[in-house]
Amino acid sequence: MAVYAKGRRCPVRCGQTYIRYVQAAYDAPDLLLHIVSEDKALFMLCPLGRQFAVLRNSRFQGTAVRGTARFRTPFPVPEIITPQITAELIDWAGRGRDAVRLTAQESAACSV
């Protein structure tokens, strides 16, 4: 299934195209920044104003993440998304190291 890109920002980093958009969460009051690579190797959701990212069946920092996993981001995701913030998150997911995976208790506290 293709990722719908019409009318959405499509930044390019290191020769890979990503699709970026903000959408309301299905079952929570949060707004989520979605970053999806064109080949769907990266599928990341970042709640605005929070300091974690949700990855689903993604390639993350050189390893495969199966299912859903939550990781602490190196900085809180701001309420206003800029191309620079998107680029930093893509670089962190692709080339970062030593990501901190949230524990089960911390994950349970996250509404997304």
Backbone as CSV, one residue per row, in Angstrom:
resi,resn,N_x,N_y,N_z,CA_x,CA_y,CA_z,C_x,C_y,C_z
1,MET,0.842,-1.168,0.000,0.000,0.000,0.000,0.890,1.235,0.000
2,ALA,0.605,2.162,-0.865,1.400,3.367,-1.003,1.049,4.377,0.079
3,VAL,1.991,5.257,0.366,1.761,6.329,1.327,1.246,7.533,0.548
4,TYR,0.135,8.095,0.991,-0.485,9.231,0.316,0.381,10.460,0.514
5,ALA,0.855,11.055,-0.579,1.778,12.174,-0.481,1.220,13.485,-1.036
6,LYS,0.089,13.459,-1.684,-0.432,14.673,-2.307,-0.706,15.746,-1.250
7,GLY,-0.109,16.917,-1.452,-0.300,18.033,-0.538,0.516,17.948,0.748
8,ARG,1.392,16.960,0.850,2.212,16.792,2.056,3.666,17.102,1.740
9,ARG,4.392,17.493,2.755,5.810,17.788,2.585,6.583,16.490,2.357
10,CYS,7.523,16.535,1.426,8.321,15.351,1.104,9.806,15.714,1.112
11,PRO,10.400,15.824,2.307,11.831,16.144,2.358,12.670,14.975,1.858
12,VAL,13.851,15.288,1.358,14.801,14.273,0.897,16.041,14.366,1.775
13,ARG,16.441,13.240,2.363,17.652,13.168,3.190,18.480,12.004,2.696
14,CYS,19.722,12.257,2.372,20.663,11.221,1.939,20.094,10.393,0.789
15,GLY,19.421,11.039,-0.141,18.889,10.353,-1.305,17.592,9.613,-1.085
16,GLN,17.048,9.615,0.120,15.793,8.930,0.450,14.686,9.972,0.624
17,THR,13.536,9.725,0.031,12.389,10.622,0.165,11.537,10.185,1.348
18,TYR,11.118,11.166,2.139,10.265,10.926,3.295,8.987,11.731,3.137
19,ILE,7.922,11.263,3.716,6.662,11.983,3.714,6.387,12.402,5.150
20,ARG,6.084,13.685,5.321,5.900,14.235,6.663,4.564,14.944,6.722
21,TYR,3.799,14.661,7.777,2.537,15.356,7.973,2.141,15.282,9.441
22,VAL,1.286,16.209,9.855,0.769,16.244,11.224,-0.713,15.908,11.162
23,GLN,-1.122,15.007,12.055,-2.513,14.562,12.080,-2.902,14.275,13.530
24,ALA,-4.168,14.426,13.836,-4.655,14.122,15.183,-4.577,12.623,15.429
25,ALA,-4.273,12.266,16.670,-4.235,10.855,17.051,-5.636,10.282,17.015
26,TYR,-5.733,9.011,16.686,-7.035,8.351,16.570,-7.756,8.251,17.912
27,ASP,-7.013,7.886,18.960,-7.656,7.616,20.249,-7.113,8.458,21.400
28,ALA,-6.461,9.571,21.087,-5.905,10.436,22.124,-6.005,11.889,21.650
29,PRO,-5.896,12.844,22.553,-6.023,14.241,22.156,-4.759,14.831,21.522
30,ASP,-3.732,14.030,21.331,-2.457,14.519,20.809,-2.487,14.740,19.306
31,LEU,-1.653,15.685,18.871,-1.328,15.810,17.455,-0.042,15.036,17.239
32,LEU,0.036,14.306,16.136,1.202,13.472,15.867,1.900,13.905,14.588
33,LEU,3.227,13.999,14.671,4.040,14.185,13.488,4.320,12.792,12.936
34,HIS,3.924,12.546,11.710,4.178,11.273,11.036,5.357,11.478,10.092
35,ILE,6.337,10.599,10.173,7.447,10.604,9.230,7.547,9.193,8.675
36,VAL,7.352,9.063,7.366,7.348,7.759,6.716,8.276,7.829,5.513
37,SER,9.196,6.861,5.415,10.052,6.820,4.236,9.252,6.269,3.071
38,GLU,9.638,6.660,1.878,8.903,6.248,0.694,8.871,4.729,0.538
39,ASP,9.941,4.062,0.972,9.980,2.597,0.901,9.413,1.944,2.163
40,LYS,8.894,2.752,3.079,8.278,2.327,4.345,9.241,1.599,5.281
41,ALA,10.535,1.824,5.110,11.506,1.249,6.046,11.473,2.003,7.372
42,LEU,11.010,3.243,7.353,10.864,4.029,8.583,9.424,4.481,8.699
43,PHE,8.796,4.157,9.820,7.440,4.621,10.130,7.483,5.115,11.561
44,MET,7.541,6.452,11.724,7.728,7.054,13.039,6.606,8.045,13.326
45,LEU,6.081,7.980,14.546,5.075,8.916,15.037,5.656,9.651,16.229
46,CYS,5.565,10.971,16.224,6.090,11.770,17.328,5.001,12.708,17.835
47,PRO,4.506,12.514,19.057,3.515,13.436,19.606,4.137,14.818,19.810
48,LEU,3.439,15.844,19.371,3.962,17.203,19.520,3.989,17.586,20.990
49,GLY,5.077,18.237,21.393,5.223,18.673,22.774,5.679,17.586,23.729
50,ARG,5.995,16.411,23.233,6.419,15.296,24.082,7.822,14.862,23.665
51,GLN,8.466,14.046,24.483,9.842,13.646,24.208,9.951,12.138,23.980
52,PHE,9.146,11.617,23.078,9.290,10.225,22.680,8.757,10.046,21.268
53,ALA,9.177,8.964,20.654,8.736,8.607,19.308,8.251,7.167,19.328
54,VAL,7.233,6.894,18.546,6.702,5.544,18.402,7.125,5.038,17.035
55,LEU,7.767,3.882,17.013,8.179,3.279,15.749,7.410,1.992,15.540
56,ARG,7.008,1.767,14.296,6.246,0.562,13.968,6.926,-0.150,12.814
57,ASN,7.356,-1.386,13.063,7.968,-2.229,12.034,8.933,-1.423,11.173
58,SER,9.932,-0.859,11.795,10.835,0.066,11.129,12.283,-0.352,11.249
59,ARG,13.080,0.233,10.394,14.534,0.149,10.509,14.933,1.368,11.325
60,PHE,15.559,1.142,12.486,15.846,2.240,13.409,17.261,2.106,13.938
61,GLN,18.077,3.098,13.695,19.465,3.150,14.148,20.206,1.852,13.840
62,GLY,19.988,1.342,12.640,20.730,0.175,12.178,20.150,-1.174,12.564
63,THR,19.049,-1.213,13.297,18.433,-2.487,13.666,16.958,-2.474,13.279
64,ALA,16.374,-3.646,13.199,14.957,-3.757,12.852,14.114,-3.728,14.116
65,VAL,13.060,-2.929,14.096,12.101,-2.876,15.196,10.861,-3.610,14.719
66,ARG,10.522,-4.688,15.394,9.322,-5.459,15.063,8.191,-5.024,15.981
67,GLY,7.006,-4.894,15.438,5.877,-4.444,16.248,5.995,-2.956,16.535
68,THR,5.549,-2.557,17.708,5.572,-1.158,18.114,6.552,-0.965,19.264
69,ALA,7.376,0.067,19.167,8.339,0.377,20.228,8.380,1.884,20.432
70,ARG,8.605,2.287,21.665,8.698,3.707,22.001,10.122,4.019,22.466
71,PHE,10.662,5.105,21.931,12.013,5.533,22.271,11.989,6.994,22.681
72,ARG,12.850,7.336,23.622,12.984,8.728,24.048,13.770,9.468,22.967
73,THR,13.230,10.597,22.528,13.912,11.409,21.523,14.972,12.275,22.213
74,PRO,15.984,12.717,21.475,17.042,13.521,22.097,16.577,14.921,22.496
75,PHE,15.401,15.323,22.061,14.846,16.635,22.398,13.325,16.537,22.334
76,PRO,12.599,17.382,23.069,11.134,17.368,22.949,10.727,17.820,21.544
77,VAL,9.749,17.163,20.979,9.254,17.543,19.657,8.411,18.802,19.837
78,PRO,8.781,19.909,19.176,8.057,21.162,19.397,6.654,21.140,18.803
79,GLU,5.860,22.113,19.209,4.490,22.240,18.704,4.464,22.701,17.250
80,ILE,5.483,23.426,16.845,5.584,23.918,15.468,6.685,23.129,14.769
81,ILE,6.320,22.438,13.710,7.254,21.572,12.997,7.902,22.350,11.859
82,THR,9.223,22.307,11.831,9.997,22.952,10.774,10.761,21.890,9.996
83,PRO,11.254,22.234,8.809,12.076,21.274,8.067,13.316,20.840,8.848
84,GLN,13.878,21.733,9.648,15.055,21.396,10.441,14.731,20.330,11.491
85,ILE,13.605,20.447,12.167,13.190,19.456,13.165,12.980,18.100,12.494
86,THR,12.324,18.116,11.343,12.101,16.869,10.606,13.428,16.227,10.230
87,ALA,14.366,17.023,9.741,15.675,16.500,9.350,16.421,15.918,10.557
88,GLU,16.338,16.590,11.705,17.011,16.085,12.906,16.411,14.751,13.355
89,LEU,15.100,14.610,13.287,14.457,13.351,13.678,14.810,12.224,12.704
90,ILE,14.845,12.531,11.417,15.224,11.516,10.422,16.662,11.089,10.642
91,ASP,17.552,12.049,10.871,18.964,11.717,11.120,19.123,10.903,12.399
92,TRP,18.381,11.254,13.453,18.443,10.503,14.710,17.986,9.067,14.499
93,ALA,16.912,8.884,13.743,16.394,7.533,13.499,17.322,6.723,12.607
94,GLY,17.985,7.384,11.680,18.827,6.664,10.728,20.261,6.480,11.162
95,ARG,20.844,7.534,11.722,22.269,7.460,12.027,22.598,7.651,13.495
96,GLY,21.598,7.871,14.312,21.835,8.059,15.741,22.324,6.775,16.391
97,ARG,22.718,6.866,17.630,23.198,5.703,18.385,22.654,5.790,19.811
98,ASP,22.630,4.667,20.465,22.284,4.598,21.888,20.910,5.184,22.215
99,ALA,19.916,4.851,21.432,18.556,5.307,21.734,18.067,4.623,23.000
100,VAL,17.311,5.349,23.797,16.780,4.816,25.047,15.354,4.343,24.794
101,ARG,15.153,3.038,24.918,13.814,2.476,24.749,13.050,2.663,26.054
102,LEU,11.809,3.119,25.955,11.009,3.325,27.156,10.627,1.987,27.780
103,THR,10.603,1.954,29.097,10.217,0.741,29.806,8.706,0.517,29.641
104,ALA,8.239,-0.648,30.044,6.806,-0.965,29.950,5.983,0.025,30.764
105,GLN,6.483,0.421,31.942,5.741,1.377,32.778,5.692,2.751,32.119
106,GLU,6.824,3.199,31.551,6.835,4.484,30.859,5.957,4.446,29.627
107,SER,5.975,3.340,28.910,5.140,3.198,27.712,3.667,3.231,28.055
108,ALA,3.309,2.616,29.186,1.905,2.600,29.602,1.408,3.998,29.930
109,ALA,2.305,4.868,30.372,1.934,6.241,30.703,1.734,7.095,29.456
110,CYS,2.247,6.640,28.314,2.109,7.372,27.054,0.749,7.073,26.454
111,SER,0.030,8.093,26.080,-1.323,7.895,25.562,-1.352,7.514,24.097
112,VAL,-0.230,7.588,23.409,-0.198,7.305,21.971,0.367,5.929,21.730
